Amino acid sequence: MRRFLLSTLIFLTSGTIGLAQQSELVTLQTRQDSQGWEGVGRLDIANKGFCTASLIRDRLILTAAHCLYDDNGSLMSPSRFEFRAGLRSGRAEATRRISRVFAHPDYQHEGNGADPEEVALDIAVLELSQPIRTTRVRPYQIATHPITGDEVGVVSYGRGREEAPSLQEVCSVLGRQTGVIVMNCDVEFGSSGSPVFVVRNGQTKIASVVSAMAQVDGQKVSLGTSLDGPLSTLLAHFAAFGPASPGGTQRIMTLGERNDTGAKFVSP
């Protein structure tokens, strides 16, 4: 999880929109608590730490693209990742190794800094070595992007809450800019890649992926990636590579160039 200081890049006007009262984080400690959230898991990264990821197909998980990169800026081998769906107190509903990793084709990893375009494309899919097909762990559907004032929820792992996921059932979208969603959801280091949920037509769907923490006028906020457009592009490129070769191989997509605005988030 990266932390940035937002200044004039994203404009938020206090008190101009009606926002729901934030709910507190609830640790999903029991099987009953976790019902419906088993598709969210901890993405363990050997010799680095962990992120959060969620199942969107029986063999595909969604997370933040920056989770795929080592401290030196290189893309990590799939062998360093392991997905533990519904992990609670050392036990997971399903555990899978990773065969291939795919960042958004236009994502550029900046390391210590980031600009709005990086956050807007900060998504990746990882292909599991074996599909997850159980009645308890089901893939999530994707929703259209949330708008300012929408209520959303986040399920995440994070520093100090590594052993069980935490649910914040209600937080709010404060604003949007060029594919970046600004929220008041409570996230922490390790929460990168966490799914941001909305309820549409009675179904819980993923509407964004947590990318970073930030500050606006001294207030902690979270930044998410809008999935409209970027996820379709990412999945199309994933499909273009076809089935994995025996044993799995690492593939990174580098198609296309990004127009750089030069605007940067500044690390506090």
C-alpha angles and dihedrals in degrees: 000000000000125000123215138174112234115206123157095340093089120029118213124177114207117227097009098105132048109243130187120248109263116247121223123255112267120200112227096223103154136050090248092051090051097050109132093012098075091106090069113084146167114264104212117205117198114240092000116060131250146292131195124256138175135213114249098163130016089262102025134076129191124221142140117297094226089064088072095063130087124225090265091057097254124132110254125234116258088237089073093063132081126176117213108189116210093357113189126167094341097315126101131195087226135357123203137175119225124249101183139007127209126188120192106282093238097043114118118194109224100183110211097015137040140189130212093265091056092053090045090059099036098125134111139175125217123202115225120228089232130015122256108232111165132128091241100048111057131169117253124235122234122245132202115267120285119244132220111295096021119138113237136171134215133208112196149155117222148159108308091016101062099130100058136020121255124219124210100188097189130032131133144245106239098184149321137233130177095332096321117118117205116206140170092227118138109247133161140189105301092035093098109125094023114151118247108213134206128182112235123174090346094307128111109231137174113252101168145001123234111246108168151343120249143170129238115186088339094308119123113236135169127233123217135186118242108234096206107112099348095070093047089051092048094048091047091055091045090053091048091064092060126207119346117260117247110290093017129262135221115248128178122190116224101169118141135011128258122230104233115216092190091231112134139191109230122224111236 
